């Protein structure tokens, strides 16, 4: 692993220890990113509220590494395949929303979500010939709207 990835792994272990969480960390290079995977007895806490703590740890690690002068290699954190499972769930929700819009001829509004999740919805429906997506709302109330073309 690169110095960047090793440093991220060590920092993640320090942060988790500081939180008092019983979670282990493994790391792997993925092209231009470093993937850290968390697992263990307290891993469910990292998934709580759609992974807000996981997102915060990922952001913290990326900021610390940038401030320490490490390369711009992106650190991506996951816990027990939470991110891939969530992405599959969002893609399925997007398809169901498109079906509902086509059936009822009324826009569908998702619950507020972060920019990463909104992007997954937009990409899932980007090639759909019958619906369009856009983001509406401000701040933490921003959501995806699916409408007929």
C-alpha positions in Angstrom: 0.0 0.0 0.0 1.0 3.6 -0.6 2.3 5.8 2.2 -1.0 7.7 1.8 -3.1 4.6 2.4 -1.0 3.4 5.3 -1.2 6.8 7.0 -5.0 6.8 6.4 -5.3 3.3 7.9 -3.3 4.3 11.0 -5.3 7.5 11.4 -8.6 5.6 11.1 -7.4 3.2 13.8 -6.5 6.2 16.1 -9.9 7.9 15.5 -11.9 4.7 16.2 -9.8 4.0 19.4 -10.5 7.6 20.4 -14.2 7.1 20.0 -13.9 3.9 22.1 -15.3 1.7 19.3 -14.5 -1.9 18.9 -13.9 -1.8 15.1 -11.0 -3.1 13.0 -9.7 -1.5 9.8 -8.3 -3.0 6.6 -7.0 -1.1 3.6 -6.7 -1.7 -0.1 -5.5 0.4 -3.0 -8.1 0.9 -5.7 -6.5 2.8 -8.6 -6.5 6.4 -7.6 -8.1 5.8 -4.2 -7.5 4.0 -1.0 -10.4 1.9 0.3 -10.7 1.4 4.1 -13.2 -1.2 5.3 -14.3 -1.2 8.9 -15.7 -4.3 10.7 -16.3 -5.4 14.2 -18.6 -5.4 17.1 -19.4 -1.7 17.0 -19.6 -1.4 13.2 -23.3 -0.9 13.2 -22.8 2.5 14.8 -20.9 3.6 11.7 -24.0 2.8 9.5 -26.5 4.6 11.7 -28.4 7.5 10.1 -27.4 6.4 6.6 -23.7 6.3 7.5 -23.3 9.9 8.8 -20.5 8.9 11.2 -18.9 6.9 8.4 -19.1 10.0 6.1 -17.6 12.2 8.8 -14.7 9.8 9.4 -14.0 9.7 5.7 -14.1 13.5 5.4 -11.9 13.9 8.5 -9.3 11.4 7.1 -9.2 13.1 3.7 -8.8 16.6 5.3 -6.0 15.5 7.7 -4.1 13.8 4.9 -4.4 16.9 2.7 -3.2 19.1 5.5 -0.2 16.8 6.1 0.8 17.2 2.5 -0.1 13.8 1.3 -1.2 13.3 -2.3 -4.8 13.9 -3.4 -5.4 10.1 -3.4 -9.0 9.8 -2.3 -9.8 7.9 0.9 -13.0 6.0 0.7 -14.5 4.4 3.8 -17.0 1.5 4.0 -18.3 -0.7 6.7 -19.5 -4.3 6.1 -20.3 -3.4 2.4 -22.7 -0.7 3.6 -21.9 1.7 0.7 -22.4 -0.9 -2.1 -25.6 -2.2 -0.5 -26.9 1.4 -0.1 -26.0 2.2 -3.7 -28.0 -0.8 -4.9 -30.9 0.2 -2.7 -30.9 3.7 -4.2 -30.8 2.5 -7.7 -33.8 0.2 -7.1 -35.6 3.1 -5.4 -34.9 5.3 -8.5 -36.3 2.7 -10.8 -39.5 2.4 -8.7 -39.9 6.2 -8.6 -39.6 6.3 -12.4 -42.3 3.6 -12.7 -44.6 5.5 -10.3 -44.1 8.8 -12.2 -45.0 7.1 -15.5 -48.0 5.4 -13.9 -49.4 8.4 -12.0 -48.1 11.1 -14.2 -47.1 13.1 -11.1 -43.6 14.0 -9.9 -42.0 11.9 -7.2 -39.9 13.5 -4.4 -37.3 11.6 -2.5 -36.6 12.3 1.1 -33.7 14.7 1.7 -30.3 13.1 1.1 -26.7 14.0 0.8 -25.0 14.9 -2.5 -23.5 11.5 -3.0 -26.8 9.8 -2.7 -28.6 12.3 -4.9 -25.9 11.7 -7.6 -26.6 8.0 -7.5 -30.3 8.7 -8.2 -29.5 11.1 -11.0 -27.1 8.6 -12.7 -29.5 5.7 -12.3 -32.2 7.5 -14.3 -29.9 9.5 -16.6 -30.6 7.2 -19.6 -34.4 6.9 -18.9 -36.2 8.2 -22.0 -39.4 9.0 -20.1 -38.3 10.8 -16.9 -35.9 13.6 -15.8 -34.4 14.3 -12.4 -33.4 17.5 -10.7 -32.4 18.5 -7.2 -34.7 20.9 -5.3 -34.5 22.5 -1.9 -31.7 24.0 0.1 -29.1 22.8 2.5 -29.8 19.6 4.3 -33.4 19.6 2.9 -32.1 19.1 -0.7 -33.9 16.2 -2.4 -34.3 14.7 -5.8 -37.4 15.2 -7.9 -38.3 12.7 -10.6 -40.7 14.1 -13.3 -42.1 13.2 -16.7 -40.1 14.5 -19.7 
